[in-house]
Amino acid sequence: MKLKLLILVLALQSAWILGTAFTQERALNVGQLIRLETQPVDPRDPLRGDFVRLNYPISDVPRERFFSPPLTGELPYVTKVFVALAPAGTNEFYQVARASTAWFTPAANEVVLRGKTTQNWRSRTSSIYVEYGIEQYFVAEGTGNPRGKLTVQAAVSKSGRANLKEVFVDGKPYAEAMKNAGR
């Protein structure tokens, strides 16, 4: 009996790990790809290793972009927010088109990101600061201090969940740019 219980527990744990990996890989492979502008914030954490903390212009969502319902007061922290992004004219980067606290169907040229409100000391009172779960990019040890313009390619699933697919430094993939920077 104990052996069967142990096997069942191990099987459930394995299924959970494989299911999580499958879900993440599926989102990266079939999600809509978008490019975002970003700036590095904190390049190193002694407890977690090297990573680049990314700050996006799309994180500051102007209050007037909330349409359903219109935003009249403050949003509590950790409120779920849905933000429609659209390509900015001739620019290849996506920018905030509209936002809501309820899911909505995006227009043909839009992609909806799901995020949550959070407090940010840099945020202006005319905007709501939203995190999308793509604010950290872990890198190889010793490569957490990029110099140059950072851009991001993210895959967005139909549910609005974003996953980082690639980070670029001056148009080159991060690993390649940092390898060449050490020379």
N, C-alpha and C positions, 0 to 999 in steps of 0.2 A: 504494500500500500504506500509506504513512504517513498519507494523508488518511483512509482507511478506519479505521485504528487510532485516529486523533484523534476521528473521529465516534463510534466505539464507546465510547471513554472518556467523551466528553461525554454520550452517551446514558445510560450507566450512572450517572454522577454525577447527572444530571437525574432519573432514575428513583429513585435513593436519596433525594434531597431531597423529591420528590413523595410517595414512599411514607412517609417520616417525617411529613410534614405531614398526609397522609391518616390515618395511624394516630392522631396526636394529636387531630385534629378528630373522628374517629369515637369516641374515648374520651370526649371532652367531650359529644358529642351523644347517645350511647346508654348511657353509664355510669350507674350508680345514683347519685343525688344525695344527699349527706349534709351536715349542718351540724356544724361543729366550733367549740368555744371555743378561743380563742388569746390570747396576749399578745405585743406587739411586744418584740423584744430589742435589735437593733442597727439603727437606721434609716438609716445612711449608710456607704458604703465609697468612699473617694476614687478607687480604681482601677476599680471596676465601676459607679459611679453610684449613684443612689438606689434603694434597695430596703428592704423591710420584712422583717426576719428574724422568722419566726413560731415560737413555742414552744407546743406543744399539751399539754394534760393527758394525752392518749392516748399521748404519747411515753414517759411513765414507766409501763411495764407492770409491775404487781406480780408478783413471783416466783410467788406462789401461783396465778396465772391460767394458768400453763403446765401443760397437761394431757397432751400426747402427744408426746414422753415428758415426765414430770414433771421439773422443773428441780431438779437436786441440787447443781450447782456453778456456776461462772462460765461464761458464754457468751463465746467469743472474739469480738473486735471484727470487724465486717463479716460476722457470721453472718446468714443469711437467716432472717427471722422472719415468721410469718403471724399477724395479730391480728384477731380477730373483734370488731366493734363493733356495739352495739345501742343503740336509742334509750333514753334514761334517763327512764323513766316519763312524766310530763307535760312534762318538759323536751324541747325539740326537738333538743338536742345529743346526739351519739353518744358512748358511753363504752366502755371496754374490757370485753368480756365474758369472753373467753378467748384464749389464745395458744398457739402451737406452733412448732417449728422445721421442721415438715413441713406441706405443704398439707392442708387438711381441708375438708369440705363444711360451709358455714355453715347454721345453723338458719334458719327462715323469716323471722325478724325481724332477722337479722344480715347484715352485709356484711364481707367479709374484705379487709384491707389487707395488702399485701406491703411489708416494710421490712427494714432491716438494723440490727444493733446497732452502737452507737458509744459512745465515751467522752464523758461529760458531767460537768463538775465540779459541776453542780447536782443530779445524780442521787443518790438515796438508795441505800443498800446493799440495801434491801428491794425494789428494783425494777430492771428492765433498761431502759436508755434506747434507744429505737428511732427511727430517722429514716425517713420515708416518701417523701421526695423532694418534699415540698410545704412546705418550711421557708423558702423565699425567694419573695417577691412583688416583682417589679421594677415601679417606678412612674415617672411623669413626673418630670422634674427639678424639684427644689424641693418635692416633695410627700411626702418620705420620713419625716415626723415626725408621725404621727397622734396626736390626742388623743381619747380615748374608748374605749369597749369595741369590740374587734375580734372579728369572727366570720368564718368561712370557709364557703363552699359548695364542696364538692369533688365531682368526678365519679369514680366508681370502676368500672373495667372488671371483667369477669368473672375476669380473671387476677389481680386485686388491686392493680393499678397505679392510683394516685390522681393526679389532675390538678386544680389549682386552677381553679375556674370563676369565682368572684367572691369578693372580700374586702369586708366591710362594716364601716363605722365607725358605731357607735350605730344599727345597722339600715339605714343608707343605703349604696348602693354607694360604694366607695372614691373614685373619681374625682369623683363628685358631692359627697361629704362634704368632700373636700379643696378643691374649688373654692369651696364655700360658707364654708369655714374662713378663706379668704384675704380675705374681705370685712370 
